[in-house]
Amino acid sequence: MDEKALYEAAGIDYDKGLERFMHNVDLYKKFLQKFLYDGSFEEFCAGVNMHDLAMAEKSVHTLKGTAGNLSMMRLFNAADATVQAIRQGKTEEELKPLVQAVKEAYQAACDVVVKTSE
């Protein structure tokens, strides 16, 4: 499977990402690598685990923005749905499947970034 197909399978719109980075593959990959060290996901998980929905909302909103800028569309959509649900006052029980979707999309994105950097 070529790199583009790997990115697409992980929910990353590779062509759109390259377009955002003026078709500079090295620059795009550099920012994808930096994503691995962004703390928003860990902060989101901490907020969820501590039942601090304000913290979770703030950090998943940040994660959403970063994912959008990198064309990580599966993660962007999962994070957006979670932000909206928190803002609508959904219960923690109602948020569980959304939190799981964010976790899965985040892991898929990170896995492909690591795999394509080897």
Residue pairs with C-beta under 8 A, 6 or more apart in sequence:
1 9
3 14
3 116
4 14
4 15
6 112
6 115
6 116
7 13
7 14
7 17
7 112
7 116
8 14
9 112
10 74
10 108
10 109
10 111
10 112
11 72
11 73
11 74
11 75
11 105
11 108
11 109
12 70
12 71
12 72
12 73
12 74
12 109
12 112
13 71
13 73
14 71
16 71
16 73
17 28
17 32
17 70
17 71
18 24
18 25
18 28
20 28
20 69
20 70
20 71
21 27
21 28
21 31
29 116
29 117
31 70
32 70
32 113
32 116
32 117
33 113
33 117
35 66
35 70
35 72
35 109
35 110
35 113
36 110
36 113
36 114
38 63
38 66
40 59
40 60
40 62
40 63
40 66
41 59
41 63
41 102
41 106
43 55
43 58
43 59
43 62
44 56
44 59
44 60
44 63
44 102
45 103
46 52
46 55
46 59
47 53
47 54
47 55
47 56
47 57
47 58
47 59
48 56
48 92
48 95
48 99
51 92
53 86
53 92
53 95
56 82
56 86
57 83
57 86
57 87
60 79
60 82
60 83
60 86
60 102
61 79
61 83
63 75
63 79
63 102
63 106
64 75
64 76
64 79
64 80
64 83
66 72
67 73
67 75
67 76
67 79
67 109
68 76
72 105
72 109
74 105
74 108
74 109
75 102
75 105
75 106
75 108
75 109
77 105
78 98
78 101
78 102
78 104
78 105
79 102
79 105
81 98
81 101
82 95
82 98
82 99
82 101
82 102
85 94
85 95
85 98
86 95
